[in-house]
Amino acid sequence: MYERVFVTQFSDLGLAKPLLTALANKGYATPTPIQAQAIPAVLQGKDILGIAQTGTGKTAAFALPILHRLSTIHAPAPRRSCRVLVLSPTRELATQIAESFKAYSAHMGISVATVFGGVKYGPQMKALAPGVDVLVATPGRLIDHIEQKSIDISSAEVFVLDEADQMLDLGFLPPIRKIVSKMTKNRQNLFFSATMPTEIGKLAGELLKDPVKVSVAPQATTVERIEQRLIFVEANRKRPLLAELFADNSFSRTIVFTRTKRGADRVAKYLMASGIEAAAIHGDKSQGQRERALAAFKAGEVRALVATDIAARGIDVDQVSHVVNFELPNVPEAYVHRIGRTARKGHDGMAISFCSDDERNLLKDIEKTTRQTIPRFDRRNDKALAAMAAVADKLVPAERDADGNRRPDARALRKADPRNDVPSELRNTRARRRRAKGGGQGQGQGGGKPQAQGQGGGRPQGQGGNQPPQRQGQQARNGKPAFGAKPTGPARVGEGMGRRQTSEPRWTPLD
Ligand code: AMP
């Protein structure tokens, strides 16, 4: 006789009626596993240590019980203060979290404010002035507001730290500790992280009191539904290889990851020049540009969103058909985050990674961390790609020369560092200075910190400054392959990479 009761519906969780109405309006009846685990514990006032990635429903896992609390304990926030503080590493994630709070509290009269950098202070100050129930903020701008006394967080009853491991990657731990020191100790803490590196475990230990641990995926385990492929290719031939992939129409909504902002711009420009609708998203883009690029991608108007890790982190877009790692990430955990952008909500997805010779060590680290071997294909020494790479260089100059070496361009020589993408107002200058003196926690990425954004005035233009597109068929008429054209001859690299393609790939699989 089984006596265990399995929660299967939101209505079983004891949430306030207006929340159940909002959930019903969204069409959500069944809690996801992280929600089923976390909601009862949060409702009991417990601290939470949640190991969950974006896409698991973790936002609702904290938003719903928090809103329930706000609806049952009526106490308007005093002026310039908040009852709930949610910290997010990026502007995009902050916006998404705030949108979720607003949607779930649509029938409750709860105030939600968002505070992040890259936009004017005035409207944010105005929003904070009367006091807010829920404040979603990125660390740098929040500290600015605290210092300017436009917000006092000392009375916050609930503190949520989202994507804690990403905060670590961005060097945000010192600002977080500073923020935490301003809050009353008598608060509930909800701590979420996709992975649990030592530093994050330490921070959790400092913040949480007797936490309930909830987790939905073992650390650094890749999502099972995602098909993964690895293609060995010379660094300077990656762009034509990418364009070949897009010859397959099943690459309908693809996120392409690059390591640097400049790389993202260059790849997006090249795709556009090849007749493939693309947009870049990274920390040097204005908030408006980022929002427009994301909206166009969500609407299916652009097939390729070229992004750096930080910009893409936490972005919730349905039905991403493919993820392409144009460059392998420096940190193995980032591989897991990247490919987790696809195969969401029961859909299939494919992740394809390009690997040049100088990235072999990164590949080794990824496979060690994920405890799996990615099926490999070899496109090195491919003459067609070499020919296309030469043309590609003319269209949009490459960062590397024909031998795969970086060109002696000061900006191109900049070290690849995911922290390059931190919006300037969020950069932790004090921690940086400390690191420079040899004191701080290094990320092991060479310490090549970026210059202030826009240095030298040579920032890449938006898509408006592209070369005229070299449309399909233009070169095909000369008997040469056209970028982005559907392959007509022998099998090309796109084949076998589309989700529904059945033809055999031409390149040689390696074991
Ligand atoms: P998150 O991991 O919070 O980014 O959520 C991922 C996506 O799942 C978001 O689009 C949510 O709106 C959606 N979602 C959250 N909870 C549920 C649920 N119980 N049922 C269906 N979709 C959900």
Boltz pocket constraint, residues with backbone or C-beta under 6 A from the ligand:
constraints:
  - pocket:
      binder: B
      contacts: [[A, 27], [A, 28], [A, 29], [A, 30], [A, 31], [A, 32], [A, 35], [A, 53], [A, 54], [A, 55], [A, 56], [A, 57], [A, 58], [A, 59], [A, 60], [A, 314], [A, 316]]
      max_distance: 6.0
